[in-house]
Amino acid sequence: MTKITELCATVNQTVKGHNLRLLILDEADFPAACAAAVEAVSHHYLSPERIANLLKRFGKTKAAAYLLEKLPTSTKERSGALGEILGTEYIDECTGYKAPIKRLRWKDHREMSMRGDDVIAVKLPAESQSVSFLKAEVKSRASLASQTITEARGALNGEGGLPSPHALEFVADRLQELGDEKLSDAITLAMLTGISAKQVKHLLFTFSGNAPDSFLHADLSAYKGSIEQSAAGLRIKKHQDFIAAVFDAVKARHAT
């Protein structure tokens, strides 16, 4: 997760057969974690190729201005965006699934939240198997509460626990535009032939200032469905300070 997992103390638990992972950042590692997160933010809004093209065609000042116009300025949107970035990076590095697109690149407006599932990740099949999906919900809160977890559980259970057609179409269409026809076709074929619960796994990822373990433990204990569950809670005590420091550092990096 942008190497933040390497800085965190990690505790793994099993709750009713489901995996719960807690990631706790020590205050002494705050600067290193902030630097690690900064590396990911700009690439979640613009591809490296797009950044290189902007630099070549318009120069550093205008390229920086273009990127900075994409970054949210409100506290709420910054919190949600960084949570989604950290959750996506966690999925790519720690779950065996890959999130094939960085959907923040397609936001309608930097201060507007996107519709649909927070993250859809996939695992390509072997010859005789079907593509597998990880449906993830991400919550970022300075002080996590049970109501937030209830909202996330409602989203995960929506569409019968399966990824929403809207989210799958969005991913498949973006992959087609990016030239990854193999994965786009695999997702499209799964949609057209039907996705079963056996092909899906859920992840609830939280980024919070307070301890998330009791909330995540309670959620996994209460789950009665048939879809395999997992949860991960990243705790950075100075949650709001961390978000501000990351976005300030991104702005400073591209403004110089």
C-alpha positions as CSV (number, residue, x, y, z in Angstrom):
1,M,0.0,0.0,0.0
2,T,2.4,2.6,-1.3
3,K,4.8,0.8,1.2
4,I,2.7,2.1,4.2
5,T,2.0,-1.5,5.1
6,E,5.8,-1.9,5.7
7,L,5.7,0.9,8.2
8,C,2.6,-0.4,10.1
9,A,2.3,-2.9,12.9
10,T,0.1,-5.6,11.5
11,V,-2.3,-7.8,13.4
12,N,-4.2,-10.6,11.7
13,Q,-7.3,-12.1,13.1
14,T,-9.9,-14.6,12.0
15,V,-13.6,-13.8,12.6
16,K,-16.1,-16.6,11.7
17,G,-13.7,-17.8,9.1
18,H,-13.1,-14.4,7.6
19,N,-9.8,-12.5,7.6
20,L,-9.5,-9.2,9.6
21,R,-6.2,-7.3,9.3
22,L,-5.4,-4.3,11.4
23,L,-2.7,-1.9,10.3
24,I,-1.5,0.6,13.0
25,L,1.0,3.4,12.2
26,D,3.3,4.5,14.9
27,E,3.5,8.3,15.3
28,A,7.3,8.2,14.6
29,D,6.6,6.8,11.2
30,F,4.1,9.6,10.2
31,P,6.6,11.5,7.9
32,A,7.7,8.3,6.1
33,A,4.1,7.2,5.6
34,C,3.1,10.7,4.3
35,A,5.9,10.5,1.8
36,A,4.8,7.1,0.7
37,A,1.2,8.2,0.2
38,V,2.4,11.3,-1.9
39,E,3.9,9.0,-4.4
40,A,0.6,7.4,-5.2
41,V,-1.8,10.4,-5.2
42,S,-0.8,12.1,-8.5
43,H,-0.9,8.8,-10.4
44,H,-4.4,8.1,-9.2
45,Y,-5.5,11.3,-10.9
46,L,-3.3,11.2,-14.0
47,S,-1.4,8.3,-15.6
48,P,2.4,8.6,-15.8
49,E,2.1,8.7,-19.6
50,R,-0.4,11.6,-19.4
51,I,1.9,13.5,-17.0
52,A,4.9,13.0,-19.3
53,N,2.8,14.2,-22.2
54,L,1.7,17.3,-20.4
55,L,5.3,18.1,-19.4
56,K,6.6,17.6,-22.9
57,R,3.8,19.7,-24.6
58,F,3.2,22.4,-22.1
59,G,6.1,22.6,-19.6
60,K,6.2,22.0,-15.9
61,T,4.2,25.0,-14.7
62,K,1.2,24.3,-16.9
63,A,1.4,20.5,-16.3
64,A,1.4,21.1,-12.5
65,A,-1.6,23.5,-12.8
66,Y,-3.5,20.8,-14.8
67,L,-2.9,18.2,-12.1
68,L,-3.7,20.5,-9.2
69,E,-7.0,21.4,-10.8
70,K,-8.0,17.7,-10.4
71,L,-7.1,17.5,-6.7
72,P,-10.0,18.0,-4.2
73,T,-9.8,21.0,-1.8
74,S,-12.6,20.2,0.6
75,T,-11.7,18.2,3.8
76,K,-14.5,15.7,3.1
77,E,-13.5,15.0,-0.5
78,R,-9.8,14.8,0.3
79,S,-10.6,12.3,3.1
80,G,-12.6,10.1,0.8
81,A,-10.1,10.3,-2.1
82,L,-7.1,9.4,0.0
83,G,-9.1,6.6,1.6
84,E,-9.9,5.2,-1.8
85,I,-6.3,5.6,-3.0
86,L,-4.9,3.8,0.1
87,G,-7.6,1.1,-0.2
88,T,-6.8,0.5,-3.8
89,E,-3.1,0.3,-3.1
90,Y,-3.8,-2.2,-0.3
91,I,-5.8,-4.4,-2.7
92,D,-3.1,-4.4,-5.3
93,E,-0.3,-5.2,-2.8
94,C,-1.9,-7.4,-0.2
95,T,-4.9,-9.4,-1.6
96,G,-3.9,-11.2,-4.8
97,Y,-6.5,-9.2,-6.7
98,K,-5.7,-6.2,-9.0
99,A,-7.7,-3.0,-9.4
100,P,-7.4,-2.6,-13.2
101,I,-8.2,1.1,-13.3
102,K,-7.7,4.1,-11.1
103,R,-11.2,5.5,-11.3
104,L,-10.3,9.0,-9.8
105,R,-8.9,9.8,-13.2
106,W,-12.5,9.9,-14.5
107,K,-14.1,12.1,-11.8
108,D,-16.7,14.6,-13.2
109,H,-15.5,17.2,-10.7
110,R,-12.9,17.2,-8.0
111,E,-15.4,18.1,-5.3
112,M,-18.0,15.5,-6.3
113,S,-18.1,11.9,-5.2
114,M,-18.3,9.1,-7.8
115,R,-21.2,6.7,-8.0
116,G,-21.0,2.9,-7.8
117,D,-18.8,0.5,-6.0
118,D,-15.7,2.1,-4.5
119,V,-13.3,-0.4,-6.0
120,I,-13.7,-3.4,-8.3
121,A,-10.7,-5.6,-8.5
122,V,-10.2,-8.8,-10.5
123,K,-8.2,-12.0,-10.6
124,L,-7.8,-13.5,-14.1
125,P,-8.9,-17.1,-14.4
126,A,-6.9,-20.2,-15.2
127,E,-8.0,-22.1,-18.4
128,S,-11.0,-23.8,-16.9
129,Q,-12.1,-21.1,-14.4
130,S,-14.1,-17.9,-14.4
131,V,-12.8,-14.5,-13.6
132,S,-13.0,-13.6,-9.9
133,F,-14.1,-10.3,-8.5
134,L,-13.3,-8.4,-5.3
135,K,-16.0,-5.9,-4.4
136,A,-14.6,-3.3,-2.0
137,E,-16.1,-0.5,0.0
138,V,-13.8,2.1,1.6
139,K,-14.5,4.4,4.5
140,S,-12.3,7.2,5.7
141,R,-13.2,8.9,9.0
142,A,-11.4,10.8,11.7
143,S,-13.6,8.9,14.2
144,L,-15.0,5.7,12.8
145,A,-18.5,4.8,14.1
146,S,-20.9,1.9,13.7
147,Q,-23.2,3.9,11.4
148,T,-20.3,4.2,8.9
149,I,-19.8,0.4,8.9
150,T,-23.5,-0.1,8.5
151,E,-23.4,2.1,5.4
152,A,-20.5,0.1,4.0
153,R,-22.2,-3.2,4.7
154,G,-25.3,-2.0,2.9
155,A,-23.2,-1.1,-0.2
156,L,-21.4,-4.5,-0.1
157,N,-24.7,-6.4,0.2
158,G,-26.3,-4.4,-2.6
159,E,-27.0,-6.1,-5.9
160,G,-27.2,-9.4,-4.0
161,G,-23.6,-8.9,-2.9
162,L,-22.4,-8.9,-6.6
163,P,-20.5,-6.0,-8.2
164,S,-23.0,-3.5,-9.7
165,P,-23.6,-3.6,-13.5
166,H,-22.8,0.1,-13.6
167,A,-19.4,-0.4,-11.9
168,L,-18.5,-3.4,-14.1
169,E,-19.5,-1.6,-17.3
170,F,-17.4,1.4,-16.2
171,V,-14.3,-0.8,-15.7
172,A,-14.8,-2.8,-18.9
173,D,-15.3,0.4,-21.0
174,R,-12.3,2.1,-19.5
175,L,-10.1,-1.0,-20.1
176,Q,-11.3,-1.1,-23.7
177,E,-10.3,2.5,-24.2
178,L,-6.9,1.8,-22.6
179,G,-6.3,-1.1,-25.0
180,D,-6.6,-4.0,-22.5
181,E,-9.1,-5.9,-24.6
182,K,-8.4,-9.3,-22.9
183,L,-9.4,-8.1,-19.4
184,S,-12.2,-5.9,-20.8
185,D,-13.6,-8.9,-22.7
186,A,-13.3,-11.2,-19.6
187,I,-15.3,-8.8,-17.5
188,T,-17.9,-8.2,-20.2
189,L,-18.3,-11.9,-20.8
190,A,-18.8,-12.5,-17.0
191,M,-21.5,-9.8,-17.0
192,L,-23.3,-11.3,-20.0
193,T,-23.2,-14.9,-18.8
194,G,-23.9,-14.1,-15.2
195,I,-21.7,-13.8,-12.1
196,S,-22.2,-16.2,-9.2
197,A,-21.5,-15.5,-5.5
198,K,-18.7,-18.0,-5.7
199,Q,-16.8,-15.7,-8.1
200,V,-17.0,-12.7,-5.6
201,K,-15.2,-11.7,-2.4
202,H,-15.9,-8.6,-0.3
203,L,-13.4,-6.3,1.3
204,L,-14.3,-3.5,3.8
205,F,-11.4,-1.2,4.1
206,T,-11.3,1.6,6.7
207,F,-8.9,4.5,7.2
208,S,-9.4,6.1,10.6
209,G,-8.0,8.0,13.5
210,N,-9.6,5.8,16.1
211,A,-9.3,2.0,16.5
212,P,-11.4,0.2,13.9
213,D,-11.1,-3.4,15.2
214,S,-14.3,-3.6,17.3
215,F,-16.4,-2.2,14.5
216,L,-14.9,-4.5,11.9
217,H,-15.0,-7.5,14.2
218,A,-18.7,-6.9,14.9
219,D,-19.5,-6.5,11.2
220,L,-17.8,-9.8,10.2
221,S,-19.4,-11.6,13.2
222,A,-22.9,-10.4,12.1
223,Y,-22.5,-11.3,8.4
224,K,-24.8,-14.2,7.4
225,G,-24.4,-14.3,3.7
226,S,-22.5,-16.8,1.5
227,I,-19.8,-14.5,0.0
228,E,-16.3,-14.7,1.4
229,Q,-15.5,-11.6,3.5
230,S,-12.4,-9.8,4.5
231,A,-11.7,-6.5,6.3
232,A,-8.7,-4.2,6.8
233,G,-8.5,-1.3,9.1
234,L,-5.7,1.3,8.8
235,R,-5.3,3.5,11.8
236,I,-3.4,6.7,11.7
237,K,-4.2,8.6,14.9
238,K,-3.6,12.0,13.4
239,H,-6.0,11.2,10.5
240,Q,-6.9,14.7,9.5
241,D,-3.3,16.0,9.9
242,F,-2.1,13.1,7.7
243,I,-4.6,13.9,4.9
244,A,-3.7,17.6,5.0
245,A,0.1,16.8,5.0
246,V,-0.3,14.5,2.0
247,F,-2.2,16.9,-0.2
248,D,0.0,19.8,0.8
249,A,3.1,17.8,-0.1
250,V,1.6,16.9,-3.5
251,K,0.9,20.5,-4.2
252,A,4.4,21.6,-3.1
253,R,6.0,18.9,-5.2
254,H,4.3,20.0,-8.4
255,A,4.4,23.7,-7.7
256,T,8.2,23.8,-7.5
